[in-house]
Amino acid sequence: MPVPPPPTSARTPGAAAPPAGDAWPPAVKLVMAARFARSVGQGALVVGFTLYLHALGWHATAIGGLLSAALLFGVGLTLLVGPASDRLGRKPFLLAYEGVLIASALMALGSSATWVLSLGAILGGFGRGANGAAGPFGPLEQAWLAQDLLPAQRAGVFSVNSALGFGGMAAGALLAGLPAAWGRQLPGALAYRPLFLLPLLGSAIGLVLLARAPDARRRAPPAAPGAGAASTSAAGAGTTARRAPSAARREENRQLLRLALANTLNGFGIGLVAPLMAYWFLRRFGRGPASIGPALGAGFVLAALGGLIAARIAARVGVVRTVVVMRGAGLALMLLTPFMPVFGLAAALWAARAAFNQGTLGVRQALTMGLTRRHRQGLAATVNNVSIQVPRAVGPAIAGLMLHRGWLTAPFLAAAALQLAYLVAYQRLFGGLEGVDA
């Protein structure tokens, strides 16, 4: 016997009714599976790509400049395709992205030319890592997941999706150690080239999965209550009905502005420490990739577990409380990291921090998808992504200057201050949504 649909207030306006019970729509499962396949290749290259460039003779400034350029290019592309996906659908863009990744990986397998690797880093995201997300098209992926889900389902779905990405990244990071196994047959920089098979295979699998995933056609924004009768009623009633969508849009815009302001603090805090963490371990403890790789891989595993835990906590106490408590614990662990006397303790604290910080990624994305109606969720995901990534791109330049002067603790202190401000802002700006399904 079919289960009656939930009340209109509990469903994203304009979304299709979800399946009975807690079942996830087929598109959700296929998009999540594609993310996992993609994340393995990302994890391998987040460890191996910069080492490959170093083996080819690239200088550190050139490597850092390439990664920064790739991140900024991604932000610009996100601004273009995010809102467009609300009109044209998510599927065509994500299929095109997988095709670009396949082409980039094929080229990198066959050539080490500077322009090939630069193109791969900028278009294919080599070495950047995105926890399995589709690079600059990540907001489209979020909107696709959200479009047919009940609000109450989102925190669980987004947390599992995040956990799958972190799990794949961890597997890829471990596979990045394989060049040592065939170093005799492929000496020097050639040993790293087979790693590009992982993003090639991952994107080929993702292309097949996404091609099978149904994508809803664009729907008109939901009409205000009583809009149908307004056409035959008095002009005053029609005017009221026409004003309602504008009022809803203004409120959504206010919420997105609040999100952007909070995310700016978060992005600066992330950018000051996370992108240069491997380099910091080298400077602080003199350790190399054999020690740093497993340490960062452990962080990915713990982040995946943290994501699953965050979903359970959020179901009981709400998204905002979950984010504030877990990120607060992660902030404390990050602040203690630079004061640890030995590498093992510092690496353990940094990995544990990932469970609390990155583990909240899924529930934060779920809250973002609840800030707008369905036909504007691509825009919401774009605002969420860009407002974090732009300040994050600036952070490494500032942190690099600090580290160049030998200020190894200063980036952590500055990042902690910014992330504390973020948590205060997040609670104050979105605490009122705690009683609303995110």
C-alpha positions as CSV (number, residue, x, y, z in Angstrom):
1,M,0.0,0.0,0.0
2,P,1.6,3.3,-1.0
3,V,2.7,5.7,1.7
4,P,0.9,9.0,1.4
5,P,3.3,11.9,0.6
6,P,4.4,14.1,3.5
7,P,2.9,17.6,4.1
8,T,3.9,20.2,1.5
9,S,5.8,22.1,4.2
10,A,8.2,19.1,4.7
11,R,9.1,18.8,1.0
12,T,11.4,21.0,-1.1
13,P,9.0,23.1,-3.2
14,G,8.8,21.9,-6.8
15,A,10.5,18.6,-6.1
16,A,9.1,15.2,-7.1
17,A,7.6,13.1,-4.4
18,P,10.3,10.8,-3.1
19,P,9.9,7.0,-2.9
20,A,8.1,5.4,0.0
21,G,9.9,5.0,3.2
22,D,13.5,6.0,3.5
23,A,14.5,4.8,0.0
24,W,16.9,6.9,-2.0
25,P,16.1,7.8,-5.6
26,P,18.1,5.9,-8.2
27,A,19.9,9.1,-9.3
28,V,21.2,9.6,-5.8
29,K,22.8,6.2,-5.7
30,L,24.4,6.5,-9.1
31,V,25.7,10.0,-8.5
32,M,27.2,8.9,-5.2
33,A,28.8,5.8,-6.8
34,A,30.4,8.1,-9.5
35,R,31.8,10.3,-6.7
36,F,33.5,7.3,-5.1
37,A,35.0,6.1,-8.4
38,R,36.3,9.7,-9.1
39,S,37.7,10.1,-5.5
40,V,40.2,7.2,-5.8
41,G,42.0,8.9,-8.7
42,Q,41.9,12.2,-6.9
43,G,43.5,10.7,-3.8
44,A,46.3,9.2,-5.8
45,L,47.1,12.5,-7.5
46,V,46.8,14.6,-4.4
47,V,49.8,12.7,-3.2
48,G,51.6,11.8,-6.4
49,F,51.1,14.8,-8.7
50,T,53.3,17.3,-7.0
51,L,56.0,14.6,-6.5
52,Y,55.8,13.9,-10.2
53,L,56.3,17.5,-11.1
54,H,59.2,17.7,-8.7
55,A,60.8,14.6,-10.3
56,L,60.4,16.4,-13.7
57,G,62.4,19.3,-12.4
58,W,59.6,21.8,-11.6
59,H,60.4,24.3,-8.9
60,A,58.2,24.7,-5.8
61,T,57.1,28.2,-6.9
62,A,55.9,26.8,-10.3
63,I,54.1,23.9,-8.6
64,G,52.3,26.2,-6.2
65,G,51.5,28.7,-8.9
66,L,49.9,26.0,-11.1
67,L,47.7,24.7,-8.3
68,S,46.6,28.2,-7.4
69,A,45.8,29.0,-11.0
70,A,43.8,25.8,-11.2
71,L,41.8,26.6,-8.1
72,L,41.0,30.2,-9.3
73,F,40.0,28.9,-12.7
74,G,37.7,26.4,-11.0
75,V,36.0,29.2,-9.1
76,G,35.4,31.2,-12.3
77,L,33.9,28.1,-14.0
78,T,31.7,27.4,-11.0
79,L,30.2,30.9,-11.2
80,L,29.3,30.3,-14.8
81,V,27.9,26.8,-14.7
82,G,26.2,26.7,-11.3
83,P,23.2,29.0,-12.0
84,A,23.1,27.7,-15.6
85,S,22.5,24.2,-14.3
86,D,19.2,25.4,-12.7
87,R,17.9,26.1,-16.2
88,L,19.6,23.4,-18.3
89,G,19.9,20.5,-15.8
90,R,22.9,19.0,-14.0
91,K,23.6,15.9,-16.1
92,P,25.0,17.4,-19.3
93,F,27.7,19.4,-17.4
94,L,28.8,16.5,-15.3
95,L,29.0,14.1,-18.3
96,A,31.1,16.7,-20.0
97,Y,33.4,17.0,-17.0
98,E,34.0,13.3,-16.9
99,G,34.9,13.4,-20.5
100,V,37.4,16.2,-19.9
101,L,39.0,14.1,-17.1
102,I,39.3,11.1,-19.3
103,A,41.0,13.2,-22.1
104,S,43.3,14.8,-19.6
105,A,44.4,11.5,-18.0
106,L,45.0,10.0,-21.5
107,M,47.2,12.9,-22.4
108,A,49.1,12.7,-19.1
109,L,49.7,9.0,-19.6
110,G,51.3,9.7,-23.0
111,S,53.3,12.9,-22.4
112,S,55.0,14.9,-19.6
113,A,55.0,18.1,-21.6
114,T,54.5,21.2,-19.5
115,W,51.3,22.3,-21.4
116,V,49.8,18.8,-21.0
117,L,50.3,18.7,-17.3
118,S,49.2,22.3,-16.9
119,L,46.0,21.7,-18.8
120,G,45.4,18.6,-16.8
121,A,45.8,20.5,-13.5
122,I,43.6,23.3,-14.6
123,L,40.8,21.4,-16.3
124,G,41.2,18.0,-14.7
125,G,42.1,19.0,-11.2
126,F,45.3,17.0,-11.0
127,G,46.7,17.2,-7.5
128,R,44.1,19.5,-6.2
129,G,41.8,16.9,-4.5
130,A,38.1,17.6,-4.0
131,N,37.1,14.6,-1.8
132,G,35.6,13.0,-4.9
133,A,33.5,16.1,-5.9
134,A,33.3,17.0,-9.6
135,G,35.8,19.9,-9.2
136,P,34.2,23.2,-10.3
137,F,31.0,21.2,-11.1
138,G,30.7,20.1,-7.5
139,P,27.8,22.4,-6.8
140,L,25.9,20.8,-9.7
141,E,26.4,17.4,-8.0
142,Q,25.1,18.7,-4.7
143,A,22.0,20.2,-6.5
144,W,21.4,16.9,-8.3
145,L,21.5,15.0,-5.1
146,A,19.1,17.4,-3.4
147,Q,16.5,17.8,-6.0
148,D,14.4,14.7,-5.3
149,L,15.1,14.3,-1.6
150,L,12.9,15.2,1.4
151,P,14.6,17.9,3.5
152,A,14.9,15.3,6.3
153,Q,16.8,13.0,4.1
154,R,19.5,15.4,3.0
155,A,21.8,15.4,6.0
156,G,22.1,11.6,5.8
157,V,22.6,11.5,2.1
158,F,25.1,14.3,2.0
159,S,27.1,12.8,4.9
160,V,27.3,9.3,3.2
161,N,28.2,11.0,0.0
162,S,31.0,12.9,1.8
163,A,32.2,9.7,3.5
164,L,32.4,7.9,0.2
165,G,34.6,10.7,-1.2
166,F,36.9,10.6,1.8
167,G,37.1,6.8,1.7
168,G,38.1,6.8,-1.9
169,M,40.6,9.5,-1.3
170,A,42.2,7.4,1.4
171,A,42.4,4.4,-0.9
172,G,44.0,6.5,-3.6
173,A,46.5,8.0,-1.2
174,L,47.7,4.5,-0.3
175,L,47.9,3.5,-4.0
176,A,50.1,6.5,-4.7
177,G,52.9,4.6,-3.1
178,L,52.9,2.1,-6.0
179,P,55.6,3.9,-8.0
180,A,58.2,2.4,-5.7
181,A,57.1,-1.1,-6.8
182,W,58.0,-0.5,-10.5
183,G,60.8,2.0,-10.0
184,R,63.3,-0.3,-11.7
185,Q,61.2,-0.8,-14.8
186,L,60.1,2.9,-15.0
187,P,63.0,4.9,-13.5
188,G,62.7,8.5,-12.3
189,A,59.7,10.5,-13.2
190,L,58.3,7.7,-15.4
191,A,57.4,5.8,-12.3
192,Y,54.6,8.2,-11.5
193,R,52.9,8.1,-14.9
194,P,50.9,4.9,-14.4
195,L,49.1,6.7,-11.5
196,F,47.0,8.6,-14.2
197,L,45.3,5.3,-14.9
198,L,43.4,5.7,-11.7
199,P,41.6,9.0,-12.6
200,L,41.2,7.6,-16.2
201,L,39.4,4.4,-14.9
202,G,37.5,6.3,-12.3
203,S,36.1,8.9,-14.7
204,A,35.2,6.1,-17.3
205,I,33.2,4.4,-14.6
206,G,31.6,7.7,-13.5
207,L,30.7,8.5,-17.1
208,V,28.7,5.2,-17.4
209,L,27.0,5.7,-14.0
210,L,26.0,9.3,-14.6
211,A,24.7,8.4,-18.1
212,R,22.3,6.1,-16.4
213,A,21.1,8.6,-13.7
214,P,17.8,10.3,-14.4
215,D,17.9,14.1,-14.2
216,A,14.7,16.0,-13.7
217,R,13.8,18.6,-16.3
218,R,13.7,22.2,-15.2
219,R,10.5,23.2,-13.6
220,A,9.0,26.6,-13.2
221,P,9.2,28.1,-9.7
222,P,6.2,27.1,-7.6
223,A,3.4,29.6,-7.7
224,A,2.3,31.4,-4.6
225,P,-0.8,29.9,-2.8
226,G,-3.9,31.0,-4.5
227,A,-2.1,32.1,-7.7
228,G,-4.5,30.1,-9.9
229,A,-7.5,31.9,-8.6
230,A,-5.8,35.2,-8.8
231,S,-6.3,35.3,-12.6
232,T,-10.0,35.4,-12.2
233,S,-10.2,37.4,-8.9
234,A,-9.9,41.0,-8.1
235,A,-6.7,42.8,-9.2
236,G,-5.6,43.4,-5.6
237,A,-5.6,39.6,-4.9
238,G,-3.6,39.0,-8.1
239,T,-1.0,41.6,-7.1
240,T,-0.6,39.9,-3.7
241,A,-0.1,36.5,-5.4
242,R,2.5,38.0,-7.7
243,R,4.4,39.6,-4.8
244,A,4.8,36.4,-2.9
245,P,7.6,34.8,-5.1
246,S,9.6,38.0,-4.9
247,A,9.4,38.0,-1.1
248,A,10.5,34.4,-1.1
249,R,13.4,35.3,-3.4
250,R,14.5,38.2,-1.2
251,E,14.5,36.0,1.9
252,E,16.6,33.3,0.0
253,N,19.0,36.0,-1.1
254,R,19.4,37.1,2.5
255,Q,20.2,33.6,3.6
256,L,22.7,33.1,0.8
257,L,24.4,36.4,1.8
258,R,24.7,35.2,5.4
259,L,26.1,31.9,4.2
260,A,28.7,33.7,2.0
261,L,29.8,35.9,4.9
262,A,30.3,32.9,7.3
263,N,32.0,30.9,4.6
264,T,34.5,33.6,3.9
265,L,35.8,33.3,7.5
266,N,35.9,29.5,7.1
267,G,37.7,29.6,3.7
268,F,40.4,31.9,5.0
269,G,40.9,29.6,8.0
270,I,41.2,26.5,5.8
271,G,43.5,28.2,3.3
272,L,46.0,29.3,6.0
273,V,46.9,25.7,7.1
274,A,45.4,22.8,5.1
275,P,46.9,23.3,1.6
276,L,50.5,23.6,3.0
277,M,50.2,20.9,5.7
278,A,52.5,18.4,4.0
279,Y,55.1,21.2,3.6
280,W,54.7,22.2,7.2
281,F,55.4,18.6,8.4
282,L,58.6,18.7,6.3
283,R,59.7,22.0,7.8
284,R,58.7,21.2,11.3
285,F,59.9,17.6,11.6
286,G,62.0,17.0,8.5
287,R,59.7,14.1,7.4
288,G,59.2,13.0,3.8
289,P,56.3,11.5,1.8
290,A,56.8,8.0,3.3
291,S,55.6,9.4,6.6
292,I,53.4,12.2,5.5
293,G,51.3,10.2,3.0
294,P,50.0,7.7,5.5
295,A,49.3,10.5,8.0
296,L,47.2,12.4,5.6
297,G,45.5,9.2,4.4
298,A,44.5,8.4,8.0
299,G,42.9,11.9,8.1
300,F,40.8,10.9,5.1
301,V,39.6,7.7,6.8
302,L,38.7,9.5,10.0
303,A,36.9,12.2,8.0
304,A,34.8,9.5,6.4
305,L,33.9,8.1,9.8
306,G,33.3,11.6,11.1
307,G,30.8,12.2,8.3
308,L,28.7,9.2,9.2
309,I,28.8,10.2,12.9
310,A,27.8,13.7,12.1
311,A,24.7,12.5,10.2
312,R,23.5,10.6,13.2
313,I,24.1,13.4,15.6
314,A,22.4,15.9,13.3
315,A,19.3,13.7,13.2
316,R,19.0,14.1,16.9
317,V,20.2,17.6,17.8
318,G,20.1,19.5,14.5
319,V,22.6,20.5,11.8
320,V,23.8,23.8,13.4
321,R,24.5,22.3,16.8
322,T,26.3,19.4,15.2
323,V,28.5,21.7,13.2
324,V,29.3,24.1,16.1
325,V,30.2,21.2,18.5
326,M,32.2,19.1,16.1
327,R,34.0,22.0,14.5
328,G,34.8,23.4,17.9
329,A,36.5,20.1,18.9
330,G,38.4,20.1,15.6
331,L,39.5,23.7,16.2
332,A,41.0,22.7,19.5
333,L,42.9,19.8,18.0
334,M,44.3,22.0,15.2
335,L,45.4,24.6,17.7
336,L,47.4,22.0,19.7
337,T,49.0,20.5,16.6
338,P,52.0,23.0,16.1
339,F,52.9,22.6,19.8
340,M,53.5,18.9,19.7
341,P,57.1,17.9,20.2
342,V,57.2,14.9,17.9
343,F,55.8,14.1,14.4
344,G,53.6,11.2,15.6
345,L,51.7,13.3,18.1
346,A,51.3,16.2,15.6
347,A,50.1,13.8,12.8
348,A,47.7,12.1,15.2
349,L,46.1,15.3,16.2
350,W,45.9,16.5,12.6
351,A,44.2,13.3,11.5
352,A,41.8,13.4,14.4
353,R,40.9,17.0,13.6
354,A,39.8,15.8,10.1
355,A,37.1,13.6,11.7
356,F,35.5,16.7,13.4
357,N,36.2,19.4,10.8
358,Q,35.8,17.6,7.5
359,G,33.3,15.2,8.9
360,T,30.7,18.0,9.0
361,L,30.9,18.6,5.3
362,G,27.8,16.6,4.4
363,V,25.5,18.1,7.0
364,R,26.7,21.7,6.1
365,Q,25.9,21.0,2.4
366,A,22.5,19.7,3.5
367,L,21.7,22.9,5.3
368,T,22.8,24.9,2.2
369,M,20.4,23.0,0.0
370,G,17.6,23.9,2.4
371,L,18.2,27.7,2.1
372,T,16.4,28.0,-1.3
373,R,13.6,26.4,-3.3
374,R,14.5,23.6,-5.6
375,H,14.8,25.7,-8.8
376,R,17.6,27.8,-7.2
377,Q,19.6,25.0,-5.5
378,G,22.3,25.2,-8.2
379,L,22.7,28.8,-7.2
380,A,22.8,28.0,-3.5
381,A,25.5,25.3,-4.1
382,T,27.5,27.8,-6.2
383,V,27.4,30.5,-3.5
384,N,28.5,27.9,-0.9
385,N,31.4,26.7,-3.1
386,V,32.7,30.0,-4.3
387,S,32.5,31.8,-0.9
388,I,34.8,29.2,0.5
389,Q,37.1,28.7,-2.4
390,V,38.0,32.3,-3.2
391,P,39.4,33.1,0.3
392,R,40.9,29.6,0.5
393,A,42.9,30.4,-2.6
394,V,44.3,33.6,-0.9
395,G,45.2,31.8,2.3
396,P,48.2,29.8,1.1
397,A,49.9,32.9,-0.2
398,I,49.7,34.5,3.3
399,A,50.7,31.3,5.0
400,G,53.6,30.9,2.6
401,L,55.0,34.3,3.7
402,M,54.7,33.3,7.4
403,L,56.5,30.0,6.8
404,H,59.2,31.7,4.7
405,R,59.9,33.9,7.8
406,G,60.1,30.8,10.0
407,W,56.7,31.5,11.8
408,L,55.6,27.9,11.9
409,T,53.0,28.5,14.6
410,A,51.5,31.7,13.3
411,P,49.3,30.2,10.5
412,F,47.6,27.9,13.1
413,L,46.9,30.8,15.4
414,A,45.4,32.9,12.7
415,A,43.4,30.0,11.3
416,A,42.0,29.2,14.8
417,A,40.9,32.8,15.3
418,L,39.1,32.8,11.9
419,Q,37.5,29.5,12.5
420,L,36.3,30.5,15.9
421,A,34.7,33.6,14.3
422,Y,33.1,31.3,11.7
423,L,31.5,29.1,14.4
424,V,30.1,32.1,16.2
425,A,28.7,33.5,12.9
426,Y,27.3,30.2,11.9
427,Q,25.4,29.8,15.2
428,R,24.1,33.3,15.2
429,L,23.1,33.3,11.5
430,F,21.6,29.9,11.2
431,G,20.7,28.8,14.7
432,G,17.1,29.9,14.0
433,L,16.8,27.2,11.3
434,E,17.5,24.4,13.8
435,G,13.9,23.5,14.1
436,V,13.6,23.3,10.3
437,D,14.6,20.2,8.4
438,A,17.8,20.9,6.5
